[in-house]
């Protein structure tokens, strides 16, 4: 009886998931309704053998990977500091981390345009200190995309890493120090392995967001540095080739699944250590 009640409660969510997500998603990938003569397998075969598409896949993975790595390198220490801060400061620091998520993606991206343009703050600073003889154009480069995506998604990693770090008992660190371990050893052998599952989840969120992001790569990368998301938009809205758009979506899905499985595996190995 209890199982029947549980199933009845879950049934509306399952129906919503199937009707509202799985069915439209599978239809789009296999036979997009907007295409009068869909040929997704043919479009997929053409895409995976097209050097242009392969270059875009490599660029997308490279930019997303660098943004994820930068988020871990800079976000994890911030999460650790917040987890060890006094309670009265912890709430304010978490608010500061969360606040950028409340701002529009377009607003945050346009801020980078102001900074990275040939007449932007960074270019003028480099010229002012004598490190550049003329305008430095950082806009419309992969570097610009990495910076924008890191700033966009790093709060997600900080919050997930913080949730893991907050559950680590500081007494474990004190015990390790009492046994002669230095700060580096305590971090590498105690803190990081215990916080790795939450950090891996944050890394997956950052990578997935970076791969699927459209606004930031479009504004900071320009037309010369397309990603899978901007290519998908081009195929669906400019070329109106829904089969090609479905092929790009399949490639994007595969990339995300592979990286998610790898990071999950790394997290599981670290948790067992």
HELIX and SHEET records of a PDB file:
HELIX    1   1 UNK A    2  UNK A   17  1                                  16    
HELIX    2   2 UNK A   18  UNK A   22  3                                   5    
HELIX    3   3 UNK A   23  UNK A   31  1                                   9    
HELIX    4   4 UNK A   40  UNK A   48  1                                   9    
HELIX    5   5 UNK A   51  UNK A   83  1                                  33    
HELIX    6   6 UNK A   87  UNK A   99  1                                  13    
HELIX    7   7 UNK A  100  UNK A  102  5                                   3    
HELIX    8   8 UNK A  105  UNK A  116  1                                  12    
HELIX    9   9 UNK A  121  UNK A  128  1                                   8    
HELIX   10  10 UNK A  142  UNK A  165  1                                  24    
HELIX   11  11 UNK A  170  UNK A  178  1                                   9    
HELIX   12  12 UNK A  183  UNK A  186  1                                   4    
HELIX   13  13 UNK A  187  UNK A  191  3                                   5    
HELIX   14  14 UNK A  192  UNK A  212  1                                  21    
HELIX   15  15 UNK A  215  UNK A  221  1                                   7    
HELIX   16  16 UNK A  228  UNK A  233  1                                   6    
HELIX   17  17 UNK A  234  UNK A  238  3                                   5    
HELIX   18  18 UNK A  242  UNK A  272  1                                  31    
END                                                                             
